[in-house]
């Protein structure tokens, strides 16, 4: 029972980490795209 609780907690933390990293990645891509547009203009 205790092992299962640990697994759930680890899964929860991992999913939070993945979501946060995914958002950071999207923001970085967006800023790069903005810089490219400025370069064209």
C-alpha positions as CSV (number, residue, x, y, z in Angstrom):
1,X,0.0,0.0,0.0
2,X,2.8,2.4,0.9
3,X,4.7,1.7,-2.3
4,X,1.6,2.5,-4.3
5,X,1.2,5.9,-2.6
6,X,4.8,6.7,-3.4
7,X,4.3,5.7,-7.0
8,X,1.2,7.9,-7.3
9,X,3.2,10.9,-5.7
10,X,6.1,10.3,-8.1
11,X,3.7,10.1,-11.1
12,X,2.0,13.3,-10.0
13,X,5.3,15.2,-9.6
14,X,6.6,13.9,-12.9
15,X,3.4,15.0,-14.7
16,X,3.7,18.5,-13.1
17,X,7.4,18.7,-14.3
18,X,6.5,17.6,-17.8
19,X,3.7,20.2,-18.0
20,X,5.9,23.0,-16.7
21,X,8.8,22.1,-19.1
22,X,6.3,21.8,-22.0
23,X,5.1,25.4,-21.3
24,X,8.6,26.7,-21.1
25,X,9.4,25.0,-24.4
26,X,6.3,26.6,-26.1
27,X,7.3,30.0,-24.8
28,X,10.9,29.7,-26.1
29,X,9.5,28.6,-29.5
30,X,7.2,31.6,-29.5
31,X,10.0,34.1,-28.6
32,X,12.2,32.6,-31.4
33,X,9.4,33.0,-33.9
34,X,9.0,36.7,-32.8
35,X,12.7,37.3,-33.3
36,X,12.5,35.7,-36.8
37,X,9.6,37.9,-37.7
38,X,11.5,41.0,-36.6
39,X,14.5,39.9,-38.6
40,X,12.3,39.7,-41.7
41,X,10.7,43.1,-41.1
